[in-house]
Amino acid sequence: MIGQYQHNIDAKGRLFIPAKYREELGETFYVAIGLDGCLSVYSDARWAEFKARCDALPISQARKMRVLFANASKCEPDAQGRILIPANLRQYAALEREVIINGASKCLELWSPERWAPIEDAGLDPENLAAVMEELGF
C-alpha cells in the first residue's frame, strides 16, 4: 500500500478509509497498535499471516505480543467507507480529530499529525534518506 491521505475522525470515533485502500484491504480488516505511536491496519489475509507467525512462537515468546492482540480490533467499513476506531486505540495513537493515513507497504498506518510530522521531516531529509537506503542495501 502506498500514498498518503488526511481525514477527520467524527464525533462517534469513525474514520473514513479511502476507496483505494478499502479495495486493497478487503471487506474485513484489523486495527492494532503500531510502532512509534501509530495504529497499523491489516487486511484479513495479512492479519492471518501475522497471527500464524505469533501462534508458531514458543509461549515464552508469544506472550510478548499479548498487549497487541488485547488491543486489536476487527473492523468492517460501513456503507460510507468508515470504520470505528475504539477509544483505547485512539488514545494510544493520540488521534483526536485529524488523522494522517499512510500506506506502509504491507499495511496502513494511522497517525496524529503531531506525531507524523517529525518522522516525515526526518525521512524527507536527503542525507538521512541516502543513509537509510545505504543501510538497507539499496
Contact map, one row per residue, 1 for C-alpha under 8 A:
111000000000000000001001000000000000000000000000000000000000000000000000000000000000000000000000000000111111000000000000000000000000000000
111100000000000000000000000000000000000000000000000000000000000000000000000000000000000000000000000001111000000000000000000000000000000000
111110000000000000000000000000000000000000000000000000000000000000000000000000000000000000000000000001100000000000000000000000000000000000
011111000000000000000000000000000000000000000000000000000000000000000000000000000000000000000000000111100000000000000000000000000000000000
001111100000000001000000000000000000000000000000000000000000000000000000000000000000000000000000000111000000000000000000000000000000000000
000111110000000000000000000000000000000000000000000000000000000000000000000000000000000000000000011110000000000000000000000000000000000000
000011111000001100000000000000000000000000000000000000000000000000000000000000000000000000000000011110000000000000000000000000000000000000
000001111100001100000000000000000000000000000000000000000000000000000000000000000000000000000000111000000000000000000000000000000000000000
000000111111111100000000000000000000000000000000000000000000000000000000000000000000000000000011111000000000000000000000000000000000000000
000000011111111000000000000000000000000000000000000000000000000000000000000000000000000000000000100000000000000000000000000000000000000000
000000001111110000000000000000000000000000000000000000000000000000000000000000000000000000000000000000000000000000000000000000000000000000
000000001111110000000000000000000000000000000000000000000000000000000000000000000001000000000000000000000000000000000000000000000000000000
000000001111111000000000000000000000000000000000000000000000000000000000000000000001111000000000000000000000000000000000000000000000000000
000000001111111100000000000000000000000000000000000000000000000000000000000000000111100000000000000000000000000000000000000000000000000000
000000111100111110000000000000000000000000000000000000000000000000000000000000000111100000000000000000000000000000000000000000000000000000
000000111000011111000000000000000000000000000000000000000000000000000000000000011110000000000000000000000000000000000000000000000000000000
000000000000001111101100000000000000000000000000000000000000000000000000000000001110000000000000000000000000000000000000000000000000000000
000010000000000111111100000000000000000000000000000000000000000000000000000000001000000000000000000000000000000000000000000000000000000000
000000000000000011111110000000000000000000000000000000000000000000000000000000001000000000000000000000000000000000000000000000000000000000
000000000000000001111111000000000000000000000000000000000000000000000000000000000000000000000000000000000000000000000000000000000000000000
100000000000000011111111100000000000000000000000000000000000000000000000000000000000000000000000000000000000000000000000000000000000000000
000000000000000011111111111000000000000000000000000000000000000000000000000000001000000000000000000000000000000000000000000000000000000000
000000000000000000111111110000000000000000000000000000000000000000000000000000000000000000000000000000000000000000000000000000000000000000
100000000000000000011111110000000000000000100000000000000000000000000000000000000000000000000000000000000000000000000000000000000000000000
000000000000000000001111111110000000000001110000000000000000000000000000000000000000000000000000000000000000000000000000000000000000000000
000000000000000000000111111110000000000000110000000000000000000000000000000000000000000000000000000000000000000000000000000000000000000000
000000000000000000000100111110000000000000000000000000000000000000000000000110000000000000000000000000000000000000000000000000000000000000
000000000000000000000000111111000000000000110000000000000000000000000000011110000000000000000000000000000000000000000000000000000000000000
000000000000000000000000111111100000000011110010000000000000000000000000011100000000000000000000000000000000000000000000000000000000000000
000000000000000000000000000111110000000011110010000000000000000000000001111000000000000000000000000000000000000000000000000000000000000000
000000000000000000000000000011111000001111000000000000000000000000000001111000000000100000000000000000000000000000000000000000000000000000
000000000000000000000000000001111100001110000000000000000000000000011011100000000000000010000000000000000000000000000000000000000000000000
000000000000000000000000000000111110111100000000000000000000000000010011000000000000000010011000000000000000000000000000000000000000000000
000000000000000000000000000000011111111100000000000000000000000000000000000000000000000000000000000000000000100000000000000000000000000000
000000000000000000000000000000001111111000000000000000000000000000000000000000000000000000000000000000000000000000000000000000000000000000
000000000000000000000000000000000111110000000000000000000000000000000000000000000000000000000000000000000000000000000000000000000000000000
000000000000000000000000000000001111111000000000000000000000000000000000000000000000000000011100000000000000001000100000000000000000000000
000000000000000000000000000000001111111100000000000000000000000000000000000000000000000000011000000000000000111100000000000000000000000000
000000000000000000000000000000111110111110000000000000000000000000000000000000000000000010001000000000000000111000000000000000000000000000
000000000000000000000000000000111100011111000000000000000000000000000000000000000000000000000000000000000011110000000000000000000000000000
000000000000000000000000000011110000001111100000000000000000000000000000000000000000000000000000000000000011110000000000000000000000000000
000000000000000000000000100011100000000111111110000000000000000000000000000000000000000000000000000000000111000000000000000000000000000000
000000000000000000000001110111000000000011111110000000000000000000000000000000000000000000000000000000000010000000000000000000000000000000
000000000000000000000000110111000000000001111111000000000000000000000000000000000000000000000000000000000000000000000000000000000000000000
000000000000000000000000000000000000000001111111100000000000000000000000000000000000000000000000000000000000000000000000000000000000000000
000000000000000000000000000000000000000001111111110000000000000000000000000000000000000000000000000000000100000000000000000000000000000000
000000000000000000000000000011000000000001111111111000000000000000000000000000000000000000000000000000000000000000000000000000000000000000
000000000000000000000000000000000000000000011111111100000000000000000000000000000000000000000000000000000000000000000000000000000000000000
000000000000000000000000000000000000000000001111111110000000000000000000000000000000000000000000000000000000000000000000000000000000000000
000000000000000000000000000000000000000000000111111111000000000000000000000000000000000000000000000000000000000000000000000000000000000000
000000000000000000000000000000000000000000000011111111100000000000000000000000000000000000000000000000000000000000000000000000000000000000
000000000000000000000000000000000000000000000001111111110000000000000000000000000000000000000000000000000000000000000000000000000000000000
000000000000000000000000000000000000000000000000111111111000000000000000000000000000000000000000000000000000000000000000000000000000000000
000000000000000000000000000000000000000000000000011111111000010010000000000000000000000000000000000000000000000000000000000000000000000000
000000000000000000000000000000000000000000000000001111111100010000000000000000000000000000000000000000000000000000000000000000000000000000
000000000000000000000000000000000000000000000000000111111100000000000000000000000000000000000000000000000000000000000000000000000000000000
000000000000000000000000000000000000000000000000000011111111110000000000000000000000000000000000000000000000000000000000000000000000000000
000000000000000000000000000000000000000000000000000000111111110000000000000000000000000000000000000000000000000000000000000000000000000000
000000000000000000000000000000000000000000000000000000001111111000000000000000000000000000000000000000000000000000000000000000000000000000
000000000000000000000000000000000000000000000000000000001111111100000000000000000000000000000000000000000000000000000000000000000000000000
000000000000000000000000000000000000000000000000000000001111111110000000000000000000000000000000000000000000000000000000000000000000000000
000000000000000000000000000000000000000000000000000001101111111111000000000000000000000000000000000000000000000000000000000000000000000000
000000000000000000000000000000000000000000000000000000000011111111000000000000000000000000000000000000000000000000000000000000000000000000
000000000000000000000000000000000000000000000000000000000001111111100000000000000000000000000000000000000000000000000000000000000000000000
000000000000000000000000000000000000000000000000000001000000111111111000000000000000000000000000000000000000000000000000000000000000000000
000000000000000000000000000000000000000000000000000000000000011111111100000000000000000000000000000000000000000000000000000000000000000000
000000000000000000000000000000000000000000000000000000000000000111111110000000000000000000000000000000000000000000000000000000000000000000
000000000000000000000000000000011000000000000000000000000000000011111111000000000000000000000000000000000000000000000000000000000000000000
000000000000000000000000000000010000000000000000000000000000000011111111000000000000000000000000000000000000000000000000000000000000000000
000000000000000000000000000000000000000000000000000000000000000001111111000000000000000000000000000000000000000000000000000000000000000000
000000000000000000000000000000011000000000000000000000000000000000111111100000000000000110000000000000000000000000000000000000000000000000
000000000000000000000000000001111000000000000000000000000000000000011111110000000000000000000000000000000000000000000000000000000000000000
000000000000000000000000000001110000000000000000000000000000000000000011111000000000110000000000000000000000000000000000000000000000000000
000000000000000000000000000111100000000000000000000000000000000000000001111100000000000000000000000000000000000000000000000000000000000000
000000000000000000000000000111100000000000000000000000000000000000000000111110000011000000000000000000000000000000000000000000000000000000
000000000000000000000000001110000000000000000000000000000000000000000000011111000010000000000000000000000000000000000000000000000000000000
000000000000000000000000001100000000000000000000000000000000000000000000001111111110000000000000000000000000000000000000000000000000000000
000000000000000000000000000000000000000000000000000000000000000000000000000111111110000000000000000000000000000000000000000000000000000000
000000000000000000000000000000000000000000000000000000000000000000000000000011111100000000000000000000000000000000000000000000000000000000
000000000000000100000000000000000000000000000000000000000000000000000000000011111100000000000000000000000000000000000000000000000000000000
000000000000000111100100000000000000000000000000000000000000000000000000000011111110000000000000000000000000000000000000000000000000000000
000000000000011110000000000000000000000000000000000000000000000000000000000011111111000000000000000000000000000000000000000000000000000000
000000000000011110000000000000000000000000000000000000000000000000000000001111001111100000000000000000000000000000000000000000000000000000
000000000001111000000000000000000000000000000000000000000000000000000000001000000111110000000000000000000000000000000000000000000000000000
000000000000111000000000000000100000000000000000000000000000000000000000100000000011111011000000000000000000000000000000000000000000000000
000000000000100000000000000000000000000000000000000000000000000000000000100000000001111111000000000000000000000000000000000000000000000000
000000000000100000000000000000000000000000000000000000000000000000000000000000000000111111100000000000000000000000000000000000000000000000
000000000000000000000000000000000000000000000000000000000000000000000010000000000000011111110000000000000000000000000000000000000000000000
000000000000000000000000000000011000001000000000000000000000000000000010000000000000111111111000000000000000000000000000000000000000000000
000000000000000000000000000000000000000000000000000000000000000000000000000000000000111111111111000000000000000000000000000000000000000000
000000000000000000000000000000000000000000000000000000000000000000000000000000000000001111111110000000000000000000000000000000000000000000
000000000000000000000000000000001000110000000000000000000000000000000000000000000000000111111110000000000000000000000000000000000000000000
000000000000000000000000000000001000111000000000000000000000000000000000000000000000000011111110000000000000011100000000000000000000000000
000000000000000000000000000000000000100000000000000000000000000000000000000000000000000001111111000000000000001100000000000000000000000000
000000001000000000000000000000000000000000000000000000000000000000000000000000000000000001111111111000000000001100000000000000000000000000
000000001000000000000000000000000000000000000000000000000000000000000000000000000000000001000111111000000000000100000000000000000000000000
000000011100000000000000000000000000000000000000000000000000000000000000000000000000000000000011111000000000000000000000000000000000000000
000001111000000000000000000000000000000000000000000000000000000000000000000000000000000000000011111100000000000110000000000000000000000000
000001111000000000000000000000000000000000000000000000000000000000000000000000000000000000000011111110000000011110000000000000000000000000
000111100000000000000000000000000000000000000000000000000000000000000000000000000000000000000000011111000000111110010000000000000000000000
000111100000000000000000000000000000000000000000000000000000000000000000000000000000000000000000001111100001111000000000000000000000000000
011110000000000000000000000000000000000000000000000000000000000000000000000000000000000000000000000111110001111000000000000000000000000000
111100000000000000000000000000000000000000000000000000000000000000000000000000000000000000000000000011111111100000000000000000000000000000
110000000000000000000000000000000000000000000000000000000000000000000000000000000000000000000000000001111111100000000000000000000000000000
110000000000000000000000000000000000000000000000000000000000000000000000000000000000000000000000000000111111000000000000000000000000000000
100000000000000000000000000000000000000001000100000000000000000000000000000000000000000000000000000000111111000000000000000000000000000000
100000000000000000000000000000000000000111100000000000000000000000000000000000000000000000000000000000111111100000000000000000000000000000
100000000000000000000000000000000000000111000000000000000000000000000000000000000000000000000000000011111111110000000000000000000000000000
000000000000000000000000000000000100011110000000000000000000000000000000000000000000000000000000000111110011111000000000000000000000000000
000000000000000000000000000000000000011110000000000000000000000000000000000000000000000000001000001111000001111100000000000000000000000000
000000000000000000000000000000000000111000000000000000000000000000000000000000000000000000001110001111000000111110110000000000000000000000
000000000000000000000000000000000000010000000000000000000000000000000000000000000000000000001111011100000000011111110000000000000000000000
000000000000000000000000000000000000000000000000000000000000000000000000000000000000000000000000011100000000001111111000000000000000000000
000000000000000000000000000000000000000000000000000000000000000000000000000000000000000000000000000000000000000111111100000000000000000000
000000000000000000000000000000000000100000000000000000000000000000000000000000000000000000000000000000000000001111111110000000000000000000
000000000000000000000000000000000000000000000000000000000000000000000000000000000000000000000000000100000000001111111111000000000000000000
000000000000000000000000000000000000000000000000000000000000000000000000000000000000000000000000000000000000000011111111100000000000000000
000000000000000000000000000000000000000000000000000000000000000000000000000000000000000000000000000000000000000001111111110000000000000000
000000000000000000000000000000000000000000000000000000000000000000000000000000000000000000000000000000000000000000111111111000000000000000
000000000000000000000000000000000000000000000000000000000000000000000000000000000000000000000000000000000000000000011111111100000000000000
000000000000000000000000000000000000000000000000000000000000000000000000000000000000000000000000000000000000000000001111111110000000000000
000000000000000000000000000000000000000000000000000000000000000000000000000000000000000000000000000000000000000000000111111110010000000000
000000000000000000000000000000000000000000000000000000000000000000000000000000000000000000000000000000000000000000000011111111011000000000
000000000000000000000000000000000000000000000000000000000000000000000000000000000000000000000000000000000000000000000001111111011000000000
000000000000000000000000000000000000000000000000000000000000000000000000000000000000000000000000000000000000000000000000111111111000000000
000000000000000000000000000000000000000000000000000000000000000000000000000000000000000000000000000000000000000000000000001111111100000000
000000000000000000000000000000000000000000000000000000000000000000000000000000000000000000000000000000000000000000000000000011111110000000
000000000000000000000000000000000000000000000000000000000000000000000000000000000000000000000000000000000000000000000000011111111111000000
000000000000000000000000000000000000000000000000000000000000000000000000000000000000000000000000000000000000000000000000001111111111100000
000000000000000000000000000000000000000000000000000000000000000000000000000000000000000000000000000000000000000000000000000001111111110000
000000000000000000000000000000000000000000000000000000000000000000000000000000000000000000000000000000000000000000000000000000111111111000
000000000000000000000000000000000000000000000000000000000000000000000000000000000000000000000000000000000000000000000000000000011111111100
000000000000000000000000000000000000000000000000000000000000000000000000000000000000000000000000000000000000000000000000000000001111111111
000000000000000000000000000000000000000000000000000000000000000000000000000000000000000000000000000000000000000000000000000000000111111111
000000000000000000000000000000000000000000000000000000000000000000000000000000000000000000000000000000000000000000000000000000000011111111
000000000000000000000000000000000000000000000000000000000000000000000000000000000000000000000000000000000000000000000000000000000001111111
000000000000000000000000000000000000000000000000000000000000000000000000000000000000000000000000000000000000000000000000000000000000111111
000000000000000000000000000000000000000000000000000000000000000000000000000000000000000000000000000000000000000000000000000000000000111111
